[in-house]
Amino acid sequence: MKSGLSFSVAFLAALALLFPAADQAQTGPSSGTAQHETTQDLLAKLNPLQKQQFDDASKAYGEHRYADSLVLHQALLKDFPGDPILLKFLSSDTLQSGDAASALATLKPLAQADPDDWQAAAMLARACAETGDKACRDAEIAHMLDLHARGITPPRFQQYAVENVKVGDKNLLINTSLVPWGNYKIYAMAKLTDGAGKLLMSITLESNDFDQPGFAKEHAEDAAKGVRRFSIDTYTETGTDSSGNRTQTQGLYKFIDGQPSYEIIRGEFLKIAGGQGAPIAGRTNLKVP
């Protein structure tokens, strides 16, 4: 299973470094459209000492030392109070540290001040999800789809993390897609990792084109309206084969007619991550491209 370009909210704060400035600017109608500050704009304002602080924060973040990164970003915010780029870096620090409530308090004013700030909107969806505000979560997921439809999100930006959930001693990070991607048309994906961060299993909501003719025969009227058949699948890591290729075992858990809500997807993913149920079909020794 090969993923397209994918970013969890853990890396949203670094998106300005990963995408060129043209991808961060508004790509919709220019009339009356506000220009967003970029990381490059922020860097241009920093003196040498502040740039070193920024670099140190980026290094700490990359090394998963989120508390250290947070302190450095807080120091920079004393020099540049209210700077939206720094506030988004700060929010990413707090989300990664498990403090979704602080991230929510920072992100809500940012998102309200600039509804077209897709980075703030994506992180706000996660902050809402992880503080249990389902209405806010769903509103931001819908808002992200609208931003994508209007060409506000970068062209290569396909999915983002909505929620990190503790499942026993494991973690389940759930992503939702702005556009279905891959050969199987993945609409949502969750990654189950152990305490050390090792990937154990990927769980997907897919809508494979192969499954649609059968659905159309059974539900011709719905299919004519664009309704699709979906499936919940898993891809369990099974090491490497004799040639050193990474392998997986695929499991099909169920079919769902019509696109399910995030809440339903979340529930299905959590059941599987928690060891409930068993696949109804599957394939073994799949090579990962």
C-alpha positions, -999 to +999 in steps of 0.1 A: +000+000+000+016+032-012+007+065+003+006+098-015+020+129+001+007+128+037+010+151+067-002+145+102-009+175+123+024+167+141+041+182+111+016+209+101+037+235+119+065+227+095+044+228+063+056+263+055+091+249+052+080+219+031+059+238+006+070+268-015+055+302-008+032+299-038+015+269-023+009+287+010-007+318-005-043+320-015-050+303-048-086+313-051-099+347-064-074+374-056-100+402-052-103+411-015-081+381-005-058+385+025-022+373+021-010+349+048+023+353+066+047+326+057+076+311+077+099+330+053+082+362+063+087+354+099+124+346+094+130+379+077+120+397+109+143+377+132+176+389+144+205+364+146+197+354+182+161+349+175+169+329+144+191+307+166+161+302+189+139+294+160+164+268+147+168+253+182+131+250+185+128+233+151+156+209+161+139+201+194+106+195+176+122+172+151+137+152+180+103+149+196+114+172+225+081+191+224+085+207+258+118+223+248+103+234+215+074+249+233+096+270+257+116+284+227+085+293+208+070+310+239+102+330+242+099+342+206+063+351+211+074+375+238+092+394+210+065+390+184+032+387+204+003+374+183+024+363+154+002+337+136+031+315+124+046+313+159+012+306+174+008+277+150+042+263+159+032+267+195-001+249+189+017+220+173+040+218+203+010+216+227-009+191+205+022+168+204+026+172+241-010+160+247-023+194+258-052+198+233-070+223+256-041+248+253-039+243+216-077+248+213-075+281+232-047+293+208-062+281+176-098+292+179-090+329+177-065+323+148-091+304+128-118+330+135-095+358+125-086+341+092-111+315+081-089+307+051-059+297+072-060+260+064-031+251+088-050+266+117-082+249+106-066+215+103-050+218+137-082+231+152-100+200+139-076+179+160-077+201+190-115+199+190-114+161+185-090+156+213-110+178+237-142+159+229-159+187+210-175+166+183-195+194+168-164+216+164-144+187+150-170+179+124-174+216+115-136+219+109-135+187+089-162+201+066-144+235+066-112+218+054-131+201+025-145+236+016-110+251+016-098+223-006-127+227-030-119+265-033-082+258-040-070+272-007-050+241+005-018+233-013-023+211-044-002+182-030-018+183+005-040+151+007-047+142+043-042+154+079-045+140+114-077+145+132-071+126+164-046+107+184-063+081+206-047+060+234-056+023+230-042+004+260-005+009+257-007+018+220-015+049+201-039+053+172-035+083+149-065+089+127-061+108+094-089+120+071-084+126+034-092+158+015-092+136-016-093+098-019-058+087-028-039+056-038-049+026-059-077+017-034-090+053-030-083+058+007-107+082+025-093+077+060-064+060+075-053+052+111-019+041+122-015+019+153+019+022+169+034+007+201+048+027+229+081+031+211+064+044+180+068+013+159+041+008+133+020-023+140-010-019+117-027+006+093-065+007+092-082+022+062-116+033+049-114+026+012-137+028-018-120+006-044-132+010-079-132-028-082-161-030-056-184-005-074-199-026-102-213-051-077-227-022-057-243-007-088-260-040-096-275-042-061-282-005-057-286+010-092-305+041-081-280+050-054-250+043-077-265+066-103-265+093-077-228+088-070-231+068-039-202+043-035-194+012-016-167+015+011-147-011+030-128-012+063-094-028+057-063-035+078-026-038+068-006-055+094+032-053+093+047-088+088+084-080+085+104-086+054+106-114+028+137-133+017+146-105-006+143-079+021+111-064+009+087-050+035+055-072+037+020-068+050-011-089+056-043-073+044-076-080+061-111-070+049-134-064+079-166-051+065-184-033+037-203+000+042-227+013+016-224+051+014-197+073+029-197+070+067-193+099+091-160+105+109-177+093+141-186+060+125-151+056+110-135+064+144-156+038+161-148+011+135-111+019+137-111+018+175-128-016+176-101-031+154-073-014+172-087-028+204-087-063+191-124-066+184-137-086+155-119-105+128-114-101+090-139-118+067-112-121+040-076-112+034-043-116+016-009-124+030+027-116+021+018-084+002+049-065-009+048-028+001+058-006-029 
